[in-house]
C-alpha cells in the first residue's frame, strides 16, 4: 500500500537546487511557516490543501498544509510575515532585498506587484 502523500501535489521552494534545500531545512527546523509568490504565477494552493515539499534533488521530504492565503502588494508585506517566512531576515529591509532579487530573476519586480502570501504548517517529515 502506498502512503497517502504519494497522490499529493509536489513542489520545491525557490529557484535553484541550493535554495530548495536551504528553504526546506528552515521548514524542517520549524522556522519557516510562510512563503509568497507572484500573483502572475497563479493561485497554487488553498486553505486546507496539503502538498509534498521536495528537496533540491526532487526527493519528497515534507508535507505542509496551507493555513492562510491572501493577496497583498509587495510593498505592503509586514515584518511579521517576513519573520514567519523564517529565512533569517531580521528586518523588513532584508526581506525586501532578498525577495526583490528573487522576483527580478523570475519574471520581473515592481514594488506594487501583487503577491500570494501563504502561511502553512508542517504536517509530517518524509524520509531521512
N, C-alpha and C positions, 0 to 999 in steps of 0.2 A: 504494500500500500504506500502510495506517495504522500509525503507531507502536504498539508493543505496549502502551504505557501507556494508550492510549485505552480499553482494556477494564477498567482497574483502578478500584477504588472511589475516590471522591474525598471530601475533607473540607477544612475550614479550621480553624485554631486559633482559640480564643477565642469571644467573644460579640458582637463588633462588627467592622465593616469595618476600623477603625483597629487593633484588637487583632490581627486576622488578618494584616494587613500587617506589623505590628511583630514578631510572633512568627515569621512566615515569614522576615523579614530575619535573625533570630537563627539560624534553621536554615541559611539560605544562607551565613551567615558562619561556620558550624561551631560556634557557641556553644551552640545548643540541640540536645540529644541525648536529651531525655526530656520526657514530658508525663504528666498524670494527669487522671482524670475520676471522677465518682461511679459506684460500682458500680450504683446505681439506673438509670444510663443504659445499662447492658448492656455486655457484652464486645464491643468494637468492632474488635478485632484478635486476632491470634495470632502466636506466634513464626514468623518467616519471611515473613509477609504483607507485600506491597508495596502502597502506596497513593499516590495523587496528592494533593499539598497544593495547595490553591487560594489565591490571594491574596484580598484583601478585595473585589475586583470579580468574583470567581468564575473567574478565569483560571488554568489549570494552570501551576504554576511549579516544582514539585519532585516527586521520587519518593523516598519513605522506605521503609525496611524495618524491621519490628519485630525487635529482638534479644532482648528480655527483657520479660516481662509477669508481674506478680504483684499480689496484693491486699494492702493494708495499711491500717491505720486512719490517718486524717489526723494524729492526734497522734503516730503512730509514724514519720512521714516524717522522714528524717535529713538532715543538712546536705549530704552528698554528692549525694543525689538532687536537693535544691533547687538545688545548683550545676549539676548536669547538665541541669536544665531551662533553664539559660542565659538567664534573664530579667533578669539584673543584680542579683539578690538576693545580698547579701554575707553575710547572716546568716539563720539559720533563722527568726528573728522576722519579717524582711522577707518571706520566702516565705510564712509562715503568714498574715500580714496581707493580702497580695495575693490569695492563694488563698481565704481566708475571704470576702473581698469578692466574688470570682467566684462561689463556691458560694451565697452569700446571694442574689445576683442570679438564680441559675439553679436554683432548686428547694429551697434550704434548706441550712443548715450545722449540723453538730454535730461537736465535736472528736473524737468516737468514730466518725464516719462512715467507711465503707469506701470505699477508692479503688482503681481500677485504676492501677497505676504502670507506665509503659512506657518502656523505653529503645529508641532506634531509631538508624539510621544514614542519612545522606543518600546515596542511590544515584545520582541524576542531577538536573541542573537543566534545566528545560524553558523554552524561550523566552528572552527577554532580561531 
